[in-house]
Amino acid sequence: MKKYKIKNLNDLENFAKKFLNYLKKEKKPEKKVNEAKIVLLNGDLGAGKTAFVKKIAKLLNIKEEVLSPTFVISKEYKILKNDFADYGKLIHIDAYRLNTNDFKNINLNNQVKDSGNIIFIEWSDIFQKNLPKNCEVINFEYINPEERVIEFKR
């Protein structure tokens, strides 16, 4: 478990680069993986979860503007060629307003089975028991308006 102090958007982008480099090293060609990479994002409102996904999207060469999917629940973005990963699609889910019965309704089971997907789930607590055990977990802590602490654990 490692902690990172984030004082500005440049710090957040640097953490996003480190995280993508970690994923790149972890996803080796000889490893046969038949499931998406799932990243669980935990933290209070305003802690930086969506800002982090925006930085990831920028680094993955996604051209669309990434917005919080709070009202649409799930948003998919096509990933263009980039230096960090060979995923084809970024899926951003905001589970804030969902309950455990909604797991099936958002088609997550099918999305999880596609190794070309990288899935970021905000407010993932209600789904964790339905997800694979090898999810990446990132906790965001709001310290003050100029500082956050990000804790990354597997």
C-alpha positions as a printed NumPy array, in Angstrom:
array([[  0.   ,   0.   ,   0.   ],
       [  1.524,   3.27 ,  -1.089],
       [  0.35 ,   6.825,  -0.378],
       [  0.749,   9.815,  -2.683],
       [  0.24 ,  13.46 ,  -1.729],
       [ -1.552,  15.365,  -4.47 ],
       [ -1.327,  19.153,  -4.326],
       [ -2.337,  20.033,  -7.903],
       [ -3.462,  18.578, -11.231],
       [  0.153,  17.996, -12.31 ],
       [  0.658,  15.738,  -9.275],
       [ -2.539,  13.906, -10.188],
       [ -1.353,  13.41 , -13.767],
       [  2.007,  12.106, -12.511],
       [  0.191,   9.58 , -10.323],
       [ -1.987,   8.588, -13.308],
       [  1.188,   7.956, -15.361],
       [  2.664,   5.805, -12.576],
       [ -0.559,   3.851, -12.345],
       [ -0.733,   3.231, -16.11 ],
       [  2.925,   2.18 , -16.155],
       [  2.152,  -0.264, -13.351],
       [ -0.745,  -1.706, -15.389],
       [  1.448,  -1.946, -18.488],
       [  4.061,  -3.966, -16.589],
       [  1.377,  -6.148, -15.055],
       [ -0.343,  -6.959, -18.375],
       [  2.29 ,  -9.109, -20.01 ],
       [  1.576, -10.716, -23.412],
       [  2.302, -14.199, -22.094],
       [ -0.375, -13.797, -19.427],
       [ -3.7  , -15.048, -20.776],
       [ -6.333, -12.839, -19.195],
       [ -9.965, -13.23 , -20.132],
       [-11.317, -10.359, -18.135],
       [-11.202,  -6.604, -18.063],
       [ -8.903,  -4.644, -15.787],
       [-11.129,  -3.239, -13.037],
       [-10.121,  -0.26 , -10.923],
       [-12.213,   0.591,  -7.866],
       [-12.181,   4.258,  -6.869],
       [-13.203,   5.045,  -3.301],
       [-13.459,   8.377,  -1.527],
       [-15.784,  11.174,  -0.526],
       [-17.424,  13.617,  -2.909],
       [-14.834,  16.025,  -4.266],
       [-11.883,  13.803,  -3.379],
       [-10.636,  13.54 ,  -6.98 ],
       [-12.048,  10.295,  -8.384],
       [-13.461,  11.774, -11.598],
       [-10.469,  14.111, -11.999],
       [ -8.248,  11.013, -11.884],
       [-10.284,   9.249, -14.593],
       [-10.007,  12.421, -16.721],
       [ -6.204,  12.298, -16.415],
       [ -6.181,   8.584, -17.279],
       [ -8.354,   9.287, -20.337],
       [ -6.012,  12.042, -21.487],
       [ -3.007,   9.715, -21.189],
       [ -4.883,   6.967, -23.063],
       [ -5.425,   9.405, -25.932],
       [ -9.203,   9.608, -25.499],
       [-10.409,  12.632, -27.419],
       [-13.895,  12.943, -25.894],
       [-14.377,  15.074, -22.812],
       [-14.743,  12.825, -19.774],
       [-17.557,  13.887, -17.486],
       [-18.824,  12.356, -14.272],
       [-21.299,   9.626, -15.233],
       [-23.457,  10.242, -12.137],
       [-26.688,  10.688, -14.079],
       [-25.984,   8.268, -16.937],
       [-24.393,   5.698, -14.566],
       [-21.95 ,   4.345, -17.166],
       [-20.022,   5.965, -20.014],
       [-17.771,   4.263, -22.561],
       [-14.828,   5.843, -24.383],
       [-12.824,   4.475, -27.286],
       [ -9.098,   4.383, -26.514],
       [ -6.795,   5.421, -29.331],
       [ -3.21 ,   4.224, -29.776],
       [ -1.08 ,   5.382, -26.844],
       [  2.152,   4.643, -24.977],
       [  0.573,   3.136, -21.88 ],
       [ -1.845,   0.339, -22.64 ],
       [ -3.419,  -1.728, -25.348],
       [ -6.964,  -1.526, -24.021],
       [ -9.65 ,  -0.689, -26.574],
       [-12.255,   0.839, -24.327],
       [-12.383,   2.79 , -21.068],
       [-15.618,   2.33 , -19.134],
       [-16.365,   4.818, -16.364],
       [-19.114,   3.854, -13.914],
       [-20.508,   5.955, -11.084],
       [-22.359,   3.638,  -8.709],
       [-23.305,   6.386,  -6.235],
       [-27.051,   6.102,  -6.904],
       [-27.168,   2.347,  -7.513],
       [-28.126,  -0.576,  -5.327],
       [-27.044,  -4.208,  -5.485],
       [-29.901,  -5.144,  -7.843],
       [-28.606,  -2.674, -10.431],
       [-25.44 ,  -4.731, -11.012],
       [-27.138,  -6.78 , -13.742],
       [-28.903,  -3.776, -15.278],
       [-25.714,  -1.938, -16.23 ],
       [-24.337,  -4.897, -18.23 ],
       [-21.234,  -5.087, -16.059],
       [-20.946,  -8.873, -16.303],
       [-20.386,  -8.693, -20.08 ],
       [-18.004,  -5.738, -19.793],
       [-15.914,  -7.586, -17.188],
       [-15.447, -10.558, -19.546],
       [-13.74 ,  -8.431, -22.225],
       [ -9.965,  -8.178, -21.673],
       [ -9.922,  -5.153, -23.995],
       [-11.738,  -3.071, -21.387],
       [-10.39 ,  -1.04 , -18.519],
       [-13.209,  -0.252, -16.105],
       [-13.14 ,   2.481, -13.465],
       [-15.91 ,   2.222, -10.859],
       [-16.583,   5.098,  -8.466],
       [-18.48 ,   4.224,  -5.268],
       [-17.858,   0.527,  -5.877],
       [-18.663,  -0.714,  -2.359],
       [-22.031,  -2.237,  -3.276],
       [-20.571,  -4.226,  -6.191],
       [-17.342,  -5.533,  -4.671],
       [-18.716,  -8.948,  -3.773],
       [-19.822,  -9.409,  -7.418],
       [-16.471,  -8.409,  -8.91 ],
       [-13.315, -10.456,  -9.497],
       [-10.93 , -10.537,  -6.545],
       [ -7.984,  -9.073,  -8.484],
       [ -9.39 ,  -5.55 ,  -8.827],
       [ -7.064,  -2.633,  -8.3  ],
       [ -8.205,  -0.359,  -5.448],
       [ -7.433,   3.347,  -5.196],
       [ -8.621,   5.363,  -2.188],
       [ -8.911,   9.144,  -2.412],
       [ -8.844,  11.26 ,   0.726],
       [ -9.796,  14.932,   0.748],
       [ -7.432,  16.781,   3.094],
       [ -8.221,  20.402,   2.179],
       [ -9.028,  22.361,  -1.021],
       [ -5.377,  22.189,  -2.122],
       [ -4.464,  18.686,  -0.995],
       [ -5.579,  15.095,  -1.449],
       [ -3.974,  11.82 ,  -0.447],
       [ -4.238,   8.86 ,  -2.779],
       [ -3.636,   5.381,  -1.456],
       [ -3.061,   2.62 ,  -3.986],
       [ -3.376,  -0.988,  -2.961],
       [ -4.046,  -4.226,  -4.754]])
